Amino acid sequence: MSTIVAVSTPNAVGGIAVIRISGDNSLDVAEKIFKPSGDRRIKEMAGYTCCYGIAHDNGERLDDCILTVFRAPHSYTGEDVVEISCHGGIYVTRQILRTALKNGAENAGAGEFTKRAYLNGKLDLTQAEAVMDIISAKGERELKMAENLREGSAFRKAKECSGKLMKILGDLAAWADYPEEDIPEVQPENLCRELKEIRKELLSLIENYDSGRIIREGVSAVIVGRPNVGKSTLFNCLSGCERSIVTDIAGTTRDVVEESVKIGDIVLRLADTAGIRDTDDIIEGIGVDIAEKMIYSSELVIAVFDGNSPLTEDDLNLIKKIDNKKTVAVINKSDLGIYPEISEIEKYIEHTVYLSAKESSGIEKLQSAIEAVFEINENSFLQPAVANERQKKCIDNALVCVESAVSALENGELLDAVNVLIDEAEQYLLSLTGEKVTDAVVDEVFSRFCVGK
């Protein structure tokens, strides 16, 4: 493969910048653009060693730098790798990069260093995908889950299931192909039991997918309620700025106001909507219609009620509209006192919290309620789980094949048909780990990486 180079630090001013070179000729390229102090030669340096020197362009000094050598196969990519750490100015960094390109290196593509690590057997495909999740982690839980994936938890579980399927395929093939040999007949009852166990393990891989997806990608959420219950005040409280206009006049919010807000480790793509009520105002009515549509399109509904007044007909109608939706009921204005009958809401909505958006008190209760709605807890991120839609699709397809094989056995179908289904399941698991994937799949996986990683 060609020798590639890229700046592996952000394209911004900083203390240092790192230019990474990887490939068979990385040491040759480095010798052409870097002069170590003293009489050292880069090609003679051992792996995991550094030297001080000067980066230059055909003798013209560019910067004082530190050069680090990583020898194959004990490097990130599995190839010879050189990293040049220079001062973190954008101009000087680009000058060193251009000099490397002039002296035999090629621009690295998005994720190409990690792609080479995968191709050289340093990472499996699930571990490679976890690298990007580590880079983009926005919170502690997200980072824990990415690190768990990076350590190969999903790969090991999938590999275990794959090994069991391969053993079953071997038993079926031996029994069918060598009838004259003294090979025990495959018993459908035993085979069915083994497949059910594999099905259970595959289900455990995807059961935490939704909670992980929520932590990584966030949740679309909408704040709804009748006018003047404090929806916009809550929206401003969560967003940390005055995004929505707040007045005592009913119907102030007529359009949808949106903002991404973070509650604990969960990012909400939050929308503040018009108060839901019957109205003769044409413009306000359009806002009400939009709010009602967003109830059905959002993953989470935050239904706000005025805790300082009794339930109204509009409140009761809203409760009917949000039935069967993932919902957190917010009883607002707790600082003004709670009307006794308002607790009736708890009969309709399981996750109900009392807070004061005006005083910004009780927000931690809202965080806990949202986590409870999506069944998010510490253990969710420590168990083997799939990280993205590609992995989930592989598991889902394998699961369908295993379930079909179980059903075929229970219906008394021939083992030949069962064998085909088991083989399909095995192929999907091999695709999950990257042991059998097309170039198109590999390119798609690494296309979302940043250049330099």
HELIX and SHEET records of a PDB file:
HELIX    1   1 SER A   26  ILE A   33  1                                   8    
HELIX    2   2 ILE A   42  GLU A   44  5                                   3    
HELIX    3   3 ILE A   90  LYS A  102  1                                  13    
HELIX    4   4 GLU A  112  LEU A  119  1                                   8    
HELIX    5   5 LEU A  125  SER A  136  1                                  12    
HELIX    6   6 GLU A  140  ARG A  150  1                                  11    
HELIX    7   7 SER A  153  ASP A  177  1                                  25    
HELIX    8   8 PRO A  188  ILE A  206  1                                  19    
HELIX    9   9 TYR A  209  GLU A  217  1                                   9    
HELIX   10  10 LYS A  231  SER A  239  1                                   9    
HELIX   11  11 ILE A  282  SER A  297  1                                  16    
HELIX   12  12 GLU A  313  LYS A  321  1                                   9    
HELIX   13  13 SER A  334  LEU A  336  5                                   3    
HELIX   14  14 PRO A  340  GLU A  344  5                                   5    
HELIX   15  15 ILE A  345  TYR A  348  1                                   4    
HELIX   16  16 ILE A  363  VAL A  373  1                                  11    
HELIX   17  17 GLU A  378  PHE A  381  5                                   4    
HELIX   18  18 GLU A  389  GLU A  410  1                                  22    
HELIX   19  19 LEU A  415  THR A  433  1                                  19    
HELIX   20  20 ASP A  439  PHE A  446  1                                   8    
SHEET    1   A 7 PHE A  34  PRO A  36  0                                        
SHEET    2   A 7 THR A  49  ASP A  57 -1                                        
SHEET    3   A 7 GLU A  60  PHE A  70 -1                                        
SHEET    4   A 7 VAL A  81  GLY A  88 -1                                        
SHEET    5   A 7 GLY A  14  SER A  22 -1                                        
SHEET    6   A 7 ILE A   4  VAL A   7 -1                                        
SHEET    7   A 7 GLU A 106  ASN A 107  1                                        
SHEET    1   B 6 VAL A 257  ILE A 263  0                                        
SHEET    2   B 6 ILE A 266  ASP A 272 -1                                        
SHEET    3   B 6 VAL A 219  VAL A 224  1                                        
SHEET    4   B 6 LEU A 300  ASP A 306  1                                        
SHEET    5   B 6 THR A 327  ASN A 332  1                                        
SHEET    6   B 6 THR A 352  TYR A 354  1                                        
END                                                                             
